[in-house]
Amino acid sequence: HVAAAVAALCTGDTLVAIAVGIDRLRDVNDIQGHAVGDVVIERTARSLVAAAGTGDFVARIGGDEFLVVLEDRRAVRNEAIVDALVQRLGAPRGADADDADDADDADGLLLATSIGVAHYASHDAAGPLLQADLALREAKRRGGSQVVVFHHQLAVQLRARRELDAEIDTALAKNQFTLFYQPQVALTTGRIVGMEALLRWQHPTRGLLLPEAFIESAFSRGLHDAMTKWVLTQVCEQLATWRRAGDVPEVPVAVNVEGRQFHDRRLPALVASALLKSGLPARLLLLEVKAQSLAVGDAGLERVVRELSRLGVRVAVSDFSVGHASFRTLRQLEVSQIKIDSGFVGGLPQDAESSLVVASFVELAHSLHYQVVAEGVETSAQFEHLREIGCETGQGFHFGAPVPAAEIRTLLVAKRPVPLR
């Protein structure tokens, strides 16, 4: 169909191809079941058909991806349809009549989508599909729930990124990954009471790369188990080495784990192996998962957390904010630490809404006996406000940037309080 549309282009005509991807459909399937995932797919399809014109082409081309080809050549009309698609796909929708069987599970679900748009004027039949797909990949890479319009510089950037992605397969074997540690500081004393281990790629030619540059590609290539195993092994061995030296205070370390791995029964075995080989006490290890990955009544998730608890490993929940994970869910999962979303911390103390939410959150969390860590503390004003409302621990550039193991060890051995102001 696209080949025929391209062949029919006249001089000055532009074909508009729109690639649409449902964000995190895999998580919906894993957490809420494939029946709910099917409802998401059906609603998205109906929204696309409703937004497109009667003469336009709409197809489902993959498990979570769709293609819309606008046949009309009028630019104003096509821009209006793109806007309509964005509006329809960016809002939550309730269940339709024929979704009744799954309505209880699917109602209120935000059908977030990423959209790639290509305005194509050549006669290469593969062009519009490729360009729309590249724009869609870029939208997903930026975090999803947004629209990216293709431009040729994007193709250059994506080509360079794909070259980098191809190197991930050998980066582990060549020991190019490393860990940095960021301190978590008691807001009353300045003492380091915890740390978060953060993965970095020491690339031989591109320098030090943050996870945003490679982690999604690593997971899409099936390297998640290998990378998680490597991080757990390195952290446990590092802490055990410091512990044997006897001059480093015992400070627990949080390791980030992808949400989908908290639904994998192999995770407790990976953790148990790292602890056993290193001899590290389980109480010094926390596994940190984003709040968006949690769901009430998820039997698989609860089983994994229960097995981790039996090992003595604690669970921390990051990016906690209204609408992600309820306190009821945290109670069911026996979570021990909650990290306040840095988006709220960033608004302190000027933003009244952020101040109210954070103060209420800290009070409720303490009443339920959770340890609270404020993420993303960057200013003295934020620190002062958090201390005044009773938040006990902070993490962020105000207290210190992530540093290599040798530097964090020096800070720990010195036992000097971190300057708070």
N, C-alpha and C positions, 0 to 999 in steps of 0.2 A: 504493500500500500504506500509506504513512504517512497519507494523507488518511483512509483507512478506519479506521486505528487511532485517529486523533484524534477522528473522529466517534463512535467507540464509547466514548469516555471518559465515565465517570459522575462525579458530584460527589465530590470527594475523591480521584479517581484521578490518578496521575502516570505519564506516559509517559517512558521513558528512551531517548534517542537518543545514540549514540556514534559520532563521526566519527574515523576512524583514517587517518593519513597516514604513508607510509613516508618516513623522512628520507633525503635525499640520494640518492634513486633515480637521479636524472639523472647524478650523478657515477659511480654504479656502471655505468650504461649507457655513459657516455663512456670510463671507464677500463678496465672489465673486459668490456664488450660487452653487447649486448642479451640474449644467451642467458642470461647470469648474472643480469641484471635480471629476466628472466622467472621464473627460479627463485625469486628473492626474492619476487616477487608471488605465486607459487603457494604458497610456504611460509606467507606471511602469511595468505593466504586460508584455508588448512587450519587454521591456529592459531585464527583467528576462529571458524570453524565448530565446532571442537572445544571452544572455551571457552563459546560461546553454548549456550543450552538448545535442546531439540528444537523448541519452538514459537516460537523467536525468529527474526527476519528478518535475514539477512546479505546484503549486496550490494556489488559493486564499482561505484563511481559515477564513477571517473575513472582516469587512468593510474596514479596512486600512492595513490588514496584509496578507502576503504571506509566503509560505513555499517552499524551494527548497531542494530536497534530491538528492545528488550526488551518482549515482549508481556505478560508476567506483571506484575501490579500489586503484588506483595509487595516492599516496600522492602528487607527483609533479603536476600531471594534476589537481587534485582537488584544490590545492592552487592557481593555475593559474586561475581557474574559480572563486574562491572567489575574487581574485584581479580584475578580469574583472567585476564582479558584483559591487564591490565598485566603480570602475571607471565610469561605466555606470550610476549608481544611484546617484553619487555625483556631476553631472554636469547638468546645465540647458539645456533643449531641446526645440526646436521650435515645432509648431503644425505639425502633419502629415496631409496628404491629407484628410483622413476621419474624421479629427477633425475640418474641416473648419468652421462649424457653431459657434464653441466656440474659434476659434483661436485668435480673438482680445482680449478676456479676459485672455486666458491661455498663450499666447506667453510671453517668458521671465520669466515665473514662475519657481522658483528654486524648483525642486522636491527633497527636502531633505528627506533622509531616515535614519533610525536606523537599524543596522544589528546585529543579534546574531548568533554566529557560535558554533556548538557542534561537536566534534570529538568523536564518540561513538563506543565502542568496546564490549559492553555487549550484553545480549540477552533479555533484558526487553523491550518489544515493546513500552512502554510509555516513555522510557528514552530519546531518541533523541529529541522528541517533547518538553518534559519538559525542558531539558537542553538548547536547542536553544531558547525557550521562556524566560527562566530565563536570558540568556545573552542579549536578546532583551530588556527586562525590565530594565536591568542595563544600556544599551546604552541610553535608553530614559531618565532614571533618571539622567544621566550625562549631559543632555541637548540635546541629539539627534545628528543626523548627524555624527555618528561615529560607529565603529565596536567594539564589545566586544566578545572575545572568552571565552567560558565557562571553568571554573575551579572549583574544589570542594569547595575551600574556598569561592567562590562566593555564592554557595548554603547556606553556613553557614551564610554569611552576609545578604543574602536576607531573610532567615528565621527570623533572629533577627529584620530586618526591618519590616517584616509583622506582627510580634508581636507588634511592636510599632504602626503600622498602625491601628491595631485592637483597640488600646487604644484611638485613636482620637475621636471616637464616644462619649466617656464619658468625654473627657478633657474639653469641653465647660461647661457641666453640673457641673463639679467639680471645675470650675473657675481656671483652671491650666494655662490659657493663660495670658500673660501680655504684656505691651507695653513699648518699649524703644523709646527715642527721640534723634535724631542726629541734632545738630545745623547747620543752613545755615548762613554763615557769610559774611558781606559786606567786600570786599577785600580792600577797602580804609580806613575803620575805625575800623574794627574788631568787630563791633556790630553784635549781633545775630538778623537777620532780618526775619528768618523763621526757621521751623523745619520739619523734616520728621518723622512720626510715623512708627515704625518698630515692627512687631509682633514677639513674642518669646513664647516658650512653656516651662514653669517651671515644668519639669517632676519630679515627686516625687522621682524617683530613678536614672534617667539618667542625672539630672541637667538641665541647661539651653540649650534649643535646638533652632537652627536657622530655618527659614522657609524652607530651602532646605531639611530638614529632614522630613518634614511632609506636606507641602502645596499641593503638587500634589496629594497625597493620599487623603487629605481632600476634594479636588475638585472632584476627581473621585468618592468619596462616597456621593456626592451631598450636601456637607456641605458649599459650597461657599456662599450661601445667609446668612446662620446663622453666619458664620465667619465674613463676611463683615458687617453685621448688628452689631455684637458685637464690632468690631473695631470702626465703626463710632460712636456708642453709647458711648464707652469709651472715645474716643478723644473729642467728643463734650461736654460730661459732665466734663471732666478734664479741658478743656479750659474755660468752663463756670464757674467752681468753682474758678479757678484762677482769672477770670475777676471780680467775685463778691468780692473777697478778696481785690481787689484794689491796691495791691502792685506789681503785675506782669505786665510788659509791654505787650500790645496786639501784639502777633506775630502769623501770620498764620501758619497752620500746614497742610502738605501734607499727604494724606492717599493713599496707593497703592491699586489700584483696578485692578483685572484681566481683560485682554482685552475682553474676551468673555462677561463679565458683562456689558461692555459699549455698547453691542448690546441687552441688556435686558431692556425692558421698565419698569421693576420693580425697577431699580436702583434709579431713581429720587425719587420714593416714600420712599425707604429706607433712603435716605439722608434727605428728608423733615421731616420724622418722628424723626430722631436723632436731627435735628436742633430745631424742635418744642418742644420736650420734655426737652431739655437742656436750651433752650433760647439763644443759641449761635448765634451771627450774622453770616450770611452765608459768609460774606467777609473774615472771618478768616479760612475758610475751602477750601482746594484745593484737587481735586481728581487727582491722578497721574496714568497715563497709559503708557505702553511701546509703543514706536514708531512703532514696528513691527505689532501692532494690528490695525493700522489705514490704511484706504484705501480711495482713491478718489471716490466720488459718492456713498458712502454707506449710503443709506437713513435711515436705522435703527440706525446707529451710529450717524448720524447728528441729528436725532430726539431726542435721549437721551441727547446729548450734549446741544441741544437747550433748553430742559426742565430744565437741570441743570443750564444753564445760566439764565433762568427766575427766578430760586430760588435765584440767586446771588452767586452761587458756581462757582469758577474758575477751569479750567482744566490745568494740567501740563503734559507735554510729556517728558518721560525719555528715556535714551539710544538713543538719537537722533544722527543719523549719516547718511552719504551718502547712499542712496538706501533704507532707511526705510520709512520715511514719508517726502513728499515734503513740501515746504513752502506753496504751493497752498492748500494742504490738511489742514494745520494748519489754514490758513485764513478761509477756509470754516467752520471749526469747532470752530472758535473763541477761540483758545487756547491762554492763557495769559503768560505761562511760559514754557521755553524749557530747558531741562537739557542735556548738552553735554555728549555723551557716554564716560564713564571712560576709555575705550580702547584708545581713542585719547588723553585724559588727561594724561594717564600713559606714553605716548611717549614724553611728553614735558620735557624740551625744546630741548633735543638732536635730536629727530627724525624730520627731515626736513619736511617730508610729513605731520605728525601730526600737526606741528607748522603752516604750511600753511593752512591746513583744518580748524583748530580751529580759526585762525585769520580771515579767510574769513567768517566763520560761524558767529562769534561774530559781525562782521561788518554788515553783511546782516540782522541778527536778530535784531540788534539795529535800522537799517533803517526802519524795519517793526514794530518797537515798541514792541518787545517781551522782557520780562525779561529773562536773561540768567543765568543759574546756572551750574557751572562746577562740575561734580560728580567725586568722587574718588581722591581728592587732597590729596596727601600723603607726599609731600616734599616741602621744602621752595623754591627750584628752580622752581617747578611747580607753586606755589603760585605767585612768583615774575613775571614769564612769563605771567600768566593769568592777573595779575593786569596791566602789561605793555601794553597788547593788548586791554585793556578796558573791560574785563569781570567783571561784578559788584559783583557777588556772588559766593562763593565756599562752597563745602560740602565734608567732608572727614576726615580721621584720623589726618591730619595735624592740623585741628582745634578742633577736639574732636571726641571721639568714641560715639556710641549710649549709652545712660545712662537711668536709670529708671526715672520716672516722678519727684520724689522728688529731684533728683540731677539736672535735667534740670531746675526745678523751682528755685533752689538756684542760678544757673547761671543767670537766668533772673532777679531775685529780686536784685542781686548785681549790675546789669547794668554796669558791667565792660567789656571793650573790650576784646575779645579773643586774646591772644598773636599771632601775625601773623608770626613771624620768628622762 
